[in-house]
Amino acid sequence: MPARPHLRGRPQPGRAVGRRRRPWRLREAEVDLAVDLGRRGASALERARLWQASQRQLEAEHHIVELLQRSIVPDALPDLDGVAVAAAYRPAERDVDVGGDWYDAFVAPDGAIVIVVGDVAGHGMQAASLMGRVRNALRAYAIEDTDPASVLLRLHTLLRAQDAAEMVTAFVARFDPATRVLTWSRAGHPPPLVVGPEGRAHFLDAVNGAPLGAMARPYRSAEEQLPPGSLVVCYTDGLIERRDRILDDGLAWLEARVCQHVTDEVEILCNKLVDDPFVPHPAPDDVCVLALRTGAP
């Protein structure tokens, strides 16, 4: 009998049933048993083949999403006198959990440094693709608009119009090196940590709005003047959230660890945070850290 079209070119399971020395006619029950064993073997082989194919597909998608993410994060961060900016990024390392975390930092036309950290809900190709669109739109809005709250509102409006089912958290800030004023706004994103030159730490939690795309709601901006030698650490939730711990534990860990290494170069500090034992390895979620330090007193 010719092989069925969908099985051509594939190894077929087989089972020989017989007896040595003299021929022996199999009874009907034995034939039924042999046929059943053959069917079960074929089914097991097909499931194994499909599982292997799905694993290869998952690995390929993970690789594509990771490449897409890495192509979106900036190649270089602002390099200005009196301000140091650094970042560390590590994609999720389990299956295709790579998601839509990103960071950005650039100099606006008025000389202010714009820093952004965001997180698109979900994982996989769709989240990474949306991350790219959101990042580019946010950068465009932040270049022409000096109010972070207004930037978030414009981005929220865009999401509601084009991707109504999607949700994004974000932190946007502008730091003016001349006045040392940090103007910032949040849309459902974890609060950045600020450590002053005297070592006192606090979170930027004065204002917060709903995640972008979630609901119609105004956003507000806040201001804080940063003394020389201040440190601002922004991050995504993959750095502080644990399934077996409450969020306050993650925030307390972050504050303690940053204060412990506050004198490190910002690049070294960012890498220490993402590599800390508190962060799961392999990571089930993306991890982004972006740090800005004002000039020393």
BELHU-V575577 format. One record per pair of residues at least 24 apart in sequence whose C-alpha atoms are under 10 Angstrom apart, sorted by the first residue. I is the first residue (numbers start at 1). J is the second residue. If there is no record, write none. Layout:
i = {I;I}
j = {J;J}
This chain:
i = {7;10;10;11;11;11;12;12;12;12;12;13;13;13;13;13;13;13;13;13;13;14;14;14;14;15;55;57;58;58;58;58;59;59;59;60;61;61;61;61;61;62;62;62;62;62;62;62;62;62;62;62;62;63;63;64;64;64;64;64;65;65;65;65;65;65;65;65;65;65;65;65;65;66;66;66;66;66;66;66;66;66;66;66;67;67;68;68;68;68;68;68;69;69;69;69;69;69;69;69;69;70;71;72;72;72;72;72;72;72;72;72;73;73;73;73;73;73;73;74;74;74;74;74;75;76;76;76;77;77;77;77;77;77;78;78;78;78;78;78;78;79;79;79;80;80;80;80;80;81;81;81;82;82;82;82;82;82;82;82;82;83;83;83;83;83;83;83;83;83;83;83;83;84;84;84;84;84;84;84;84;84;85;85;85;85;85;85;85;85;85;85;85;85;85;86;86;86;86;86;86;86;86;86;86;86;86;86;87;87;87;87;87;87;87;87;87;87;87;87;87;87;88;88;88;88;88;88;88;88;88;88;88;88;88;88;88;88;89;89;89;89;89;89;89;89;89;89;90;90;90;90;90;90;90;90;90;90;90;91;91;91;91;91;91;91;91;92;92;92;92;92;92;92;92;92;93;93;93;93;93;93;93;94;94;94;94;94;95;95;96;96;96;96;96;97;97;97;97;97;97;97;97;98;98;98;98;98;98;98;98;98;98;98;99;99;99;99;99;99;99;99;99;99;99;99;99;100;100;100;100;100;100;100;100;100;100;100;100;100;101;101;101;101;101;101;101;101;101;101;101;101;101;101;101;101;102;102;102;102;102;102;102;102;102;102;102;102;102;103;103;103;103;103;103;103;103;103;103;104;104;104;104;104;104;105;105;105;105;105;105;106;106;106;106;107;107;107;107;108;108;108;108;108;108;108;108;108;109;109;109;109;110;110;110;110;111;111;111;111;111;112;112;112;112;112;112;112;112;112;112;112;112;113;113;113;113;113;113;113;114;114;114;114;114;114;114;114;114;114;114;114;114;115;115;115;115;115;115;115;115;115;115;115;115;116;116;116;116;116;116;116;116;116;116;116;117;117;117;117;117;117;117;117;117;117;117;117;117;117;117;118;118;118;118;118;118;118;118;118;118;118;118;118;118;118;119;119;119;119;119;119;119;119;119;119;119;119;119;119;119;120;120;120;120;120;120;120;121;121;121;121;121;122;122;122;123;123;127;127;127;130;130;130;130;130;131;133;134;134;134;138;138;142;142;142;146;146;146;147;147;147;147;147;147;147;147;147;148;148;148;148;148;148;148;148;148;148;148;149;149;149;149;149;149;149;149;149;149;149;149;149;149;150;150;150;150;150;151;151;152;152;152;152;152;152;152;152;152;152;153;153;153;153;153;153;153;153;153;154;155;155;156;156;156;156;156;156;156;156;156;156;156;157;157;157;157;158;158;159;159;159;160;160;160;160;160;161;162;163;164;164;164;165;165;166;166;166;166;167;167;167;167;167;167;168;168;168;168;168;169;169;169;169;169;169;169;169;170;170;170;170;170;170;171;171;171;171;172;172;173;173;173;174;175;175;175;175;175;175;176;176;177;177;177;179;179;179;180;180;180;180;180;180;180;180;181;181;181;181;181;182;182;182;182;182;182;183;183;183;183;183;184;184;184;184;184;184;185;185;185;185;185;185;186;186;186;186;186;186;186;187;187;187;187;187;187;187;188;188;189;189;189;189;190;190;190;190;190;190;191;191;191;191;191;191;192;192;192;192;192;192;192;192;192;193;193;193;193;193;193;193;193;193;193;194;194;194;194;194;194;194;194;194;194;194;194;195;195;195;195;195;195;195;195;195;195;195;196;196;196;196;196;196;196;196;196;196;196;197;197;197;197;197;197;197;197;197;197;197;198;198;198;199;199;199;199;199;199;199;199;200;200;200;201;201;201;201;201;201;201;202;202;203;203;203;203;204;204;226;226;226;227;227;227;227;228;228;228;228;228;229;229;229;229;229;229;230;230;230;230;230;230;230;231;231;231;231;231;231;231;231;231;231;232;232;232;232;232;232;232;233;233;233;233;233;233;233;233;233;234;234;234;234;234;234;235;235;235;235;235;235;235;235;236;236;236;236;236;236;237;237;237;237;237;238;238;238;238;238;238;238;238;238;238;239;239;239;239;239;239;239;239;239;239;239;239;239;240;240;240;240;240;240;241;241;241;241;242;242;242;242;250;250;253;254;262;265;265;266;266;266;266;267;267}
j = {46;46;49;42;45;46;38;41;42;45;46;37;38;39;40;41;42;43;44;45;46;38;39;41;42;41;95;96;95;96;97;124;94;95;96;96;95;96;98;124;125;91;92;93;94;95;96;97;98;99;123;124;125;96;98;96;98;124;125;128;91;96;97;98;99;100;123;124;125;126;127;128;129;90;91;92;93;96;98;99;100;124;125;128;91;128;100;125;128;129;131;132;98;99;100;101;102;128;129;131;132;102;132;102;103;104;128;131;132;133;135;136;101;102;103;104;105;132;135;102;103;104;105;106;104;104;105;106;104;105;106;107;113;115;104;105;106;107;113;114;115;106;107;113;107;111;113;177;295;177;294;295;177;178;228;229;293;294;295;296;297;113;175;177;180;228;229;230;292;293;294;295;296;231;265;266;267;291;292;293;294;295;113;115;231;232;233;265;266;267;290;291;292;293;294;233;265;266;267;268;269;270;271;289;290;291;292;293;233;234;235;266;267;268;269;270;271;288;289;290;291;292;235;266;267;268;269;270;271;272;273;274;275;287;288;289;290;291;235;236;270;271;274;286;287;288;289;290;238;239;271;274;275;283;285;286;287;288;289;238;282;283;284;285;286;287;288;123;238;281;282;283;284;285;286;287;280;281;282;283;284;285;286;281;282;283;284;285;124;284;123;124;125;284;285;122;123;124;125;283;284;285;286;122;123;124;125;127;128;283;284;285;286;287;123;124;125;126;127;128;129;130;131;284;285;286;287;124;125;126;127;128;129;130;131;132;134;168;285;286;127;128;131;132;135;168;169;170;235;236;237;238;285;286;287;288;128;131;132;134;135;170;235;236;286;287;288;289;290;135;170;171;172;234;235;236;288;289;290;135;136;138;139;172;290;139;172;173;174;290;292;139;142;143;174;143;174;175;176;139;142;143;144;145;146;174;175;176;142;143;144;146;143;144;146;176;174;175;176;177;178;143;146;173;174;175;176;177;178;179;180;181;182;173;174;175;176;177;182;292;139;142;143;146;148;172;173;174;175;176;182;183;184;139;142;171;172;173;174;175;184;234;290;291;292;142;148;170;171;172;173;174;184;234;235;290;169;170;171;172;173;186;189;190;192;234;235;236;288;289;290;168;169;170;171;172;186;187;188;189;190;234;235;236;237;288;167;168;169;170;171;188;189;211;235;236;237;238;286;287;288;166;167;168;169;170;211;212;166;167;168;169;211;166;167;168;285;286;166;167;168;159;163;166;167;168;168;159;158;159;168;170;172;172;173;174;173;174;183;172;173;174;183;184;185;220;221;222;172;173;174;183;184;185;186;219;220;221;222;173;183;184;185;186;187;207;208;209;218;219;220;221;222;185;218;219;220;221;185;219;185;186;187;209;211;212;218;219;220;221;187;209;212;213;216;217;218;219;220;212;212;213;187;210;211;212;213;214;215;216;217;218;219;212;213;215;216;212;213;212;213;214;212;213;214;215;216;213;213;213;213;214;215;213;214;211;212;213;214;210;211;212;213;214;215;210;211;212;213;214;209;210;211;212;213;214;236;237;209;210;211;212;235;236;208;234;235;236;221;234;221;222;223;223;223;224;225;226;292;294;225;226;226;294;295;225;226;227;224;225;226;227;228;230;294;295;223;224;225;226;227;222;223;224;225;226;232;221;222;223;224;225;208;220;221;222;223;224;209;219;220;221;222;223;210;211;212;219;220;221;222;211;212;213;214;218;219;220;212;214;234;235;236;237;234;235;236;237;240;251;233;234;235;236;237;251;232;233;234;235;236;251;289;290;291;231;232;233;234;235;251;254;255;258;291;226;230;231;232;233;234;255;258;259;291;292;293;226;229;230;231;232;233;255;258;259;262;293;226;227;228;229;230;231;232;259;262;293;294;226;227;228;229;230;231;262;263;294;296;297;227;229;230;229;230;231;258;259;260;262;263;230;255;259;230;231;232;255;256;258;259;232;255;232;233;251;255;232;234;293;294;295;294;295;296;297;293;294;295;296;297;263;293;294;295;296;297;262;292;293;294;295;296;297;258;259;262;263;266;291;292;293;294;295;258;266;290;291;292;293;294;258;266;269;270;289;290;291;292;293;270;288;289;290;291;292;270;273;274;287;288;289;290;291;285;286;287;288;289;290;285;286;287;288;289;274;279;280;283;284;285;286;287;288;289;273;274;275;276;278;279;280;283;285;286;287;288;289;273;274;278;279;280;287;278;279;280;285;278;279;280;284;278;279;278;278;293;291;293;290;291;292;293;291;292}
